[in-house]
């Protein structure tokens, strides 16, 4: 067994040299790999792009119907027996018809797997929520994704997808030894209601006994039954698999009283090939706003000379802003499932000239430190609402 901690700056070289079979990492690394692949494809001819996108859709369709057939598709409510039998039979037919194209797709995506070492069987993601677009992409090119969830206070892992049932959009079922509860904002236990959102409380011998010399905090984070409040919002599907819905402390409260979870909006925005990082803001404001870190090379590849050489000028650049205005409108709307108060108005975004700093604005697992980023971009955020 080999265990390696790699420097992100030489990750590509390490993957080729080490050739891992299991690659555990944080979502930010997978996002970087995804953006790099998409950026490279954008530079290819129109014909090659069409071929790639076609086989990407083949891979996505294959995974969708395979998950239905094998019983790990993303379903909150349980289907009745007749409907389930119909879906599985139909899925089997589709998979048989798709088999020749699926085999061909393995050859199309071989260079990607080769760049990851050529032997990768399982990709493991943890530390923060994996963007759905990256999750679906890895599955479509034939790389199994096991996303997990946990905290330092719980001796790390609480739940994880399994090899047999890697249900997309979930962080799997709780590990043996963990009891869980979901409590809504009134404190009501909603664990038994598939799809109901609540704060996740967990109980296990692996959980900390309490915060050192902080009795008042311990009274808040532990209930009378010994369950610990993770501070994370979750829902459960009918199989008992957890689905991440945001962090309670990250909830944005608009001036109108609406409470909004930023993670689903950020996840949707990250589907854009032009967005590398994004943080939604708007506490005590009338509307939401966003700080956008561009996928710089992808933007340059599309806009060419219309994108200023100096990224400090991008926020004031009309072509750049027009590009992001179209992307935000395309991704965040009532038509894509968002409520009116979750929409980011036309010009309420800031285009950052730099990525979020890994040392000060990101955690060790490359999660955003939202309070730090808000403070560092205080002037820019204020100007959005001026």
N, C-alpha and C positions, 0 to 999 in steps of 0.2 A: 504494500500500500504506500502510495506517495502523496505527500501533502505539501503544497506549494503556495506561498503567498507572493503574488506577483505585483510589481510596480505597474500601474495602469499605463504609464508611458511606454513600456516595452511589452505590453500584454500580447500584441500580435505576434511578436517574435517568440515569446514564451510558449504560446499555444502551439506553434508549429514545432517547437523543440520538445516540449513535454508530451504533447499529443494525449490530452486527458480523455478518459472515458466518462467521467462524471465531473461536471464543472459547476460548483456552487459559487454564486456571486450575488451582488446587489443589483437592483433594477437599473441603476444609473449606468452600469457596465453594459447591460443588455441594450439599453437605449442607445448607447454610443455605438455598439456593434450594428444595431438596426439602422441608425442614421448613416453610418459609414457605407453600408451596403446599398441603401437607397440612393445616397449621393453618387456612388460609383455607377449605378444603373442609369441615373439621369444623364450621365455623360456618354452613354452608348448611343448607337444609332436608333432611329425610331423603330426599325424592324426588330432589333434585339430587345428593346423595351417592351414591345407588344408580346413577344414570345415569353419573356420573363413574367409579365403580368398575367398572361394567359395561364401559364403553369402554376403561378402563385394562386390563382383562383381554383385551379384543379386541386392543388394541395389543401386549400381551405375547405373546399367542398368534400373532399375525401375525409378529412378529419371530422367535419360536421356529421356526416352520415355514419362514420365509424363509431363516433361517440354515442349516437342514437342506438346503433345496433348492439354495442357493448354495454349500454346502460349507464353512461356517464356524461350525457349531454346536459347542457345548462338549463335546468328546469326548476323553478321555484315550487310549483304545485305538482303533485303526482298525477300522471295521466291515468285514465281508467284502463282496464285490461284490454278492451277491444281496440281502443285508440292506440295503445302502446304496441299491440300486436301488428296493427296496420303500419305504423311508423317503422317498426323494425323490419318488416317484410319489404317495404318500399326501399328502406335504406340498403338492404342486402342486394336488391336489384341494381340500385344506383352504383354501389361499390363494384359489382361484377362488370358493369358497363364501363366504369371509369378505370378499371385495372390497367389496360394498356397505356393510357395517358399517365397514370400514377407511376408506372415503371419508367416511362420516359422522363418524368419530372425528376426522378432520382439522379438522372444524368445531368439534367439542366442545373440542379442545385448542388451538384458534386463539388464545384469550385468553392462554394461557401463552406461546406462541411470540411473541405480540405484546409481552408484558411483557419478553421477552428481546431485543427489538428488531425482531422480525418477519422478519429475513433470515437467521437462524442456520442454517447448513448442517451445521457440524461443531463438536462440543464436544471439547476436548482436555483431558485430566486428567493431571497428573503431580505429583511432589513427595512423595507418599505413596500408600498403597493406597486406591483408591476403594471405598467400601462397596458390596457387591453390591446392596443394596436401591436405592441411588441409581442405580447402573449400569442396573439393570433398569427403573427408572422412566423414565429419560431415553429409553431405547430404546423403551419402550412408547408414549410420547407422540410418537414420531417424530423424536427428535433423535439423530443419529449420535454415538456415543461412541468416541473414540480415546484409550485409556489408554496412557501410556508409562512407561518406567522408566529411571533413570539415577542418576549420582552426580556430585558435583563433581570427584572424582578421575578420572572417565572422560570429562571434557569434556562432561558432561551426558548426553545420551540414549544408552542402550545398545540399547533395543528399543522398539517401538511397534506397536500395532495398525495395520492399513492400511485405506484406504478400501474396497478390494475385499474384504478379509476381516477385519472388525472383531469377531473372536471374543470373545464375552462371557466374563468370568472370567479373561482372560489379559492380559498386557502385551505381547503380540505377539511377533514374531520379531526376533532380533538384527539390527541394521543392518549393511550391507555394511562389511567391514573389521574386524568383531569375531569373535573365536573364543571359544567358551565351553566350560566344563566344569562338571559338577555332581559334588561329592565328598560322600559320606556322612560320618557322624561318625567313621568309622574311616579316612578318607582314600581310600576306594575310589572310582574313577570310575564313576558311575552314569548318565552322560549318555545312554547308548544305551537306557536302560530307561524307557519311558513311565510316568509316575506316580511314579517313585522320587524321594524328597525328598533334597536335598543343598544344601550351601553353593555359591553361584554364584561361579565364578572366570572372569575374562575377560582377554583379551589383545588389544591393539590399539595402533597407533601413537598413538592419541589419549589413552592412559592416562598418568598421571603417571609420571615416571622414578623417583620415590621421595620419601619424606617428608624434608624438609630437616633435615640433621644428626641423623637418627634411624635409624642403621644397624641397630640391634637390632630395631626395629619393621619395617623393610623386609625383614629376613630372615624375618619371620613372615608378612607379607601377600603376599609374592611367592614362588611355588614355583620349582623348578629350571628349569622351562620358560618362565618369564617371565609366568605367569598371576597376576593380581591377585585377592585374596580380597575380594569385595564385603561379606561379612558378612551377606548376605541369603540366606534359605532359599527355594529355588525347586523346582518340578517342571516337567517338560516333557511336552507331549502328543505324539501321533504326528506332528503337523505341524511340530514343532520350536518351538512357541509356549511362552513362559515363563509360568508361573503362580506368583504370589507366595504364599509360605507363612509369612512372618514374618522377623524378624531374629534372628540367632543370639544377639546380646547381650541381646535382650528376653526370651529363654526364661525361664520361671518354673520354678524347681526347688522342688517341695514337700518337706516334711519326710520324706515317705515315699519320696522318690527319684524321683518321677514328673517328667518334663520336659514342660512345656506351652507351646505357642505362644499368646500372648494374642490375636493379631490375628484369627484366625477366630472366636473367642468374642465379641470386641468388634464385629466386623462383623455377627454375628448379632444382638447386642443393639441395634445401631443400626437394625435393622428396626422397632423399636418407635417409634411416633409420639410417645411420651412421653420419649424419650431423645435428647438433643442431642449429648452427648459422654459417653464412658465409658472408664475405664481399669481393666483387670483387674490385681489384685495377689495376692500370696500367697507370695512367696519365703520359704522355710524355715518355712512354716506347714503345718498339716494339710490345709487346704482353700483354695480360691480365694475371693477377695472382689472387690468392685468399688466404684469411686468413680463415681457417676452424676451428670452434669450434666443436669438436666431440660430438656425443651422446655417452658418455663414456661407459655406461653400455652395450649398444648395440654392441659396438666394442669389449668389453671384452667378451660378450656372443658369438661372432663369432670367435674371434682369440684365446680366452682362454689364455694360458700361453705365447703365442707369443706377446701379448700386455704387454709391461713393466708395472710393478706396479706403478712406478713413471711416471706421465704424462709428466713431463719435458723431458723425453727421447723419447716421441712418434714421434716427428718430425724427429728424426734420426733413427727411427726403420724401417727396411726394410718391415716387414709384414704390419705395419700400413700404410706406404706410398704406398705399392702395392695395398692395399685395396682402398685407396682414389684415386689412379691413375685410377683404373678400374671404380670407381664410376663416376669420372669426365668424362672419355672417354665415358662411357655408356650414360650419361645424356646430355652432351654438344658436339654436333657434327652436321655436315651438315644433317645427317639422321634425327636428332631430330628438324630440322628447324632453325639451327643457321648458320650464315655466317662464312667464314673462319677466319676472324679477331675477331670473338666473341668466338672462341675456346680457352680454356686454355691449353697451352702446357703441355706435360707430367709431368714435375717435378716442374712447376711454382706455387707451393702452400706451405703454411706454416700451420702446424698442431699445434694449440695453446694448451698449457697445462692448460688453464683456460677459463672460459666463459667471455664474455665482461662484464665489471663491471657495475652494475646497477646504481651506484651513479655517476660515472664519464664518462662512455662511452655509456650510454643509456639515453634517455630522460625519462620524467615521464610517458609517454605512451609507453615506452620500444622500441622506435625507435633507430637505431644506430646513434650515433654522429660520422659521417664519418671522419671529420677533426681530432677529438680527437683520434679516433682509429688509423688513419694513423700515427699520431704523436707518439702515444704510441708504435706502432709496426714498427716505422721507420727503425730500424736496421734490423729486420726480412724481411721487404719488400725490402730493399736495397740488402740483401743477395740473394733474389730470382733472382735478375737480375745481380748479380756480375759475 
